[in-house]
Amino acid sequence: MAKINWTSEAERWLRDIYDYIAEDNPDAAIRVVEGIYEKAQTLHRFPELGHKYDEKPDQNIRILLYGHYRIAYLIKPDDNIDILGIFHSALEIDRYLF
C-alpha cells in the first residue's frame, strides 16, 4: 500500500482553502477540507485513480478531482505518493506545478 506524504506546499494550500471558506462558513470549510483529505486517502488503494498530467510526461504526476478542486500528486519510483498541491478549478494549474 502506498504511503501518502503531504508536502508543506500542499498543506499550505489546504490551510488557505480552509481559511477562505471559513470566513463565511466555518462548517463548510471543515467539510471541504475533510472531503479533500478523504479523497486523497483513496490513493492508498488506487494510486493511479487520477488522470495523467500531460505537461510533465517524464514524471508520473496525476490529478485527482474533488468537487471544484484538483489534487495534484506525484507517484514516486518507490510507489509512494507526494501530494503536491490542491488547486481550485479556476486557477491555471500549469503556473503552479512547474
C-alpha positions in Angstrom: 0.0 0.0 0.0 1.3 3.4 -1.0 2.4 5.9 1.7 0.9 9.3 1.2 3.1 12.4 2.0 1.6 15.8 2.1 4.2 18.4 1.0 4.4 21.6 3.0 3.1 23.4 -0.1 0.0 21.1 -0.2 -0.6 21.6 3.5 -0.4 25.4 3.0 -2.9 25.2 0.1 -5.3 23.2 2.3 -5.0 25.7 5.1 -5.6 28.6 2.7 -8.7 26.9 1.3 -10.0 26.4 4.8 -9.3 30.0 5.8 -11.0 31.4 2.7 -14.2 29.3 3.1 -14.3 29.7 6.9 -14.6 33.5 6.6 -18.2 32.9 5.5 -19.0 29.4 6.8 -16.6 27.5 9.2 -18.7 24.3 9.0 -18.5 24.3 5.2 -14.7 24.9 5.4 -14.3 21.8 7.6 -16.5 19.7 5.3 -14.5 20.8 2.2 -11.1 20.2 3.8 -12.1 16.8 5.2 -13.5 15.8 1.8 -10.3 16.7 0.1 -8.3 14.8 2.6 -10.5 11.7 2.4 -10.4 11.8 -1.4 -6.6 11.8 -1.3 -6.7 8.8 1.1 -8.2 6.7 -1.7 -4.8 6.9 -3.3 -3.6 4.3 -0.8 -5.5 1.6 -2.6 -5.8 3.2 -6.1 -2.7 5.3 -6.7 -3.4 5.8 -10.4 -7.0 6.9 -9.9 -6.4 10.4 -11.2 -5.7 11.4 -14.8 -2.1 11.9 -16.0 -0.9 15.4 -16.1 0.3 15.8 -19.7 2.5 18.8 -19.2 5.2 16.7 -17.5 5.1 13.3 -19.3 8.5 12.4 -17.9 7.1 12.4 -14.4 4.2 10.4 -13.0 2.2 13.5 -11.9 -1.6 12.9 -11.8 -4.7 15.0 -11.0 -7.5 13.7 -8.8 -10.7 15.7 -8.8 -12.8 16.6 -5.7 -15.7 19.0 -6.4 -14.2 22.3 -7.7 -10.7 21.2 -6.6 -7.8 19.4 -8.2 -5.5 17.4 -6.1 -2.1 17.2 -7.8 0.1 14.3 -6.8 3.3 12.5 -7.8 3.7 8.8 -7.8 7.4 8.3 -6.9 9.6 5.4 -8.2 9.2 3.7 -4.8 5.4 3.8 -5.4 4.8 6.2 -2.5 2.8 9.4 -3.2 3.6 13.1 -2.7 0.6 15.4 -2.6 1.9 18.5 -4.4 -0.9 20.9 -4.1 -4.7 21.5 -4.0 -6.0 23.8 -6.7 -9.3 25.4 -7.3 -10.5 24.6 -10.9 -10.5 28.4 -11.7 -6.7 28.5 -11.2 -4.3 27.9 -14.0 -2.6 24.8 -12.6 0.4 24.9 -15.0 1.5 28.1 -13.4 1.9 26.4 -10.1 3.2 22.9 -10.9 6.4 23.9 -12.6 
